[in-house]
């Protein structure tokens, strides 16, 4: 019996790929919900664009047809010596191989009032239900934490004409990830949204409550009081591994794994947000919490489970998100701090709300990565350029081939090249591209 704890994208992908290659019984255990759903779609359920059942990619009969059992309960502890799990009803459940795909849980920092009523994150189905329950008659909400989940929650409230106070600890929005220029660009975009009040360089001291233990506001460390009827905590997530404390599975911040997703215990694997590489790939984080890496992990652990040995090689880093109606993509490496060996070219078109931030090596002009706001760029093309050591000149000369905007959208490639030529003193960029490409290949 192969048991998978967690029915997010990592766990479900693992189950599907194991079933394609093996007839061994599979059981998926989840405390959150019986059926797998798209977590990123929760905001659209709240905003009325879809119903919750529309977030489920597979019909209920899919699981029975593929001989995958679903168990809606909580795992309390794991006994790796006996190869058994203890469930919340004290039943024991045996496994032959175990995949831990338990995801993340929202961070809490011990603030007074953080467990009060009308306080919630935006991670689980239960969070969505809590936010919905308290939204009736809600006039003002506070969102704490300057990340992507915070943006989603703010957009949700604004869609119902609920005023939002957005509390960001940093001076610049998401500056742990974005360079200052990019962060400023996002901040300018956020400032245009009616009903949204941004508070930068601010932290909460406590969540204020009434006699019914309901949130009625927040007190900041600067001594300010912000009245509201709901507090959204979106201050990041940590691996959901508390139930493993009594086990002998090695953990740090997450469950420690090698690049085959094997833990310290034979026949126990970990994937997705809860997993931490003991020896991470150079230039990448030890915990990778994105949808696409979780899917890749599920595919690879399935191969290892059925005896087809494979290591984790996810390729070029990429990610995408939205800041309200501003689309964001990143390919390769664009650090929030430019290194001495790198140079950068930032193209801006404030009228059309577009910014592209290119990073490349000073000496070789080797293209390192790009942050893109306001355009749509083809992942396959940028992936190829990064894998083949293309130069910045080659990338800009051929940028039209990477433009994924619809046919009748305005094009900006010529303007981008003109700005680059003006800044760097070049004139015929195509000739430069050929010269540098030849230099690198030799």
Buried (B, 14 or more C-beta within 10 A) or exposed (E): BBBBBBBBBBBBBBBBBBBEEBEBEBBBBBBBBBBBBBBEBBBBBBBEEEEBEEBBEBEEEBBEEEEBBBBEBBBBEBBBEEBBBBBEEEEEBEBEBBBBBBBBBBEEEEBEBBEBBBBBBBBBBEBBEBBEEBBEEBEBBBBBBBBBBBBBBBBBBBBEEBBBBBBBBBEBBBBEBBBEBBBBBBBBBBEEBEEBBBBBEBBBBBBBBEEEEBBBBBBBEEEEEBEBBBBBBBBBBBBBBEBBEEBEBBBEEBBBBEBBBBBBBEBBBBBBBBBBBEEBBEEBEBBBBBBBBBBBBBBBBBBBBBEEEBEBEBEBBBBBBEBBEBBBBBBBBBBBEBEEEBBBBBBBBEEEBBBBBBBBBEEBBBBBBBBBBBBBBBBEBBBBBBEEEBBBBBBBBBBEEBBEEEEEEEEBBEBBBEBBBEEBEBEEBEEBBBEBBEEBEE
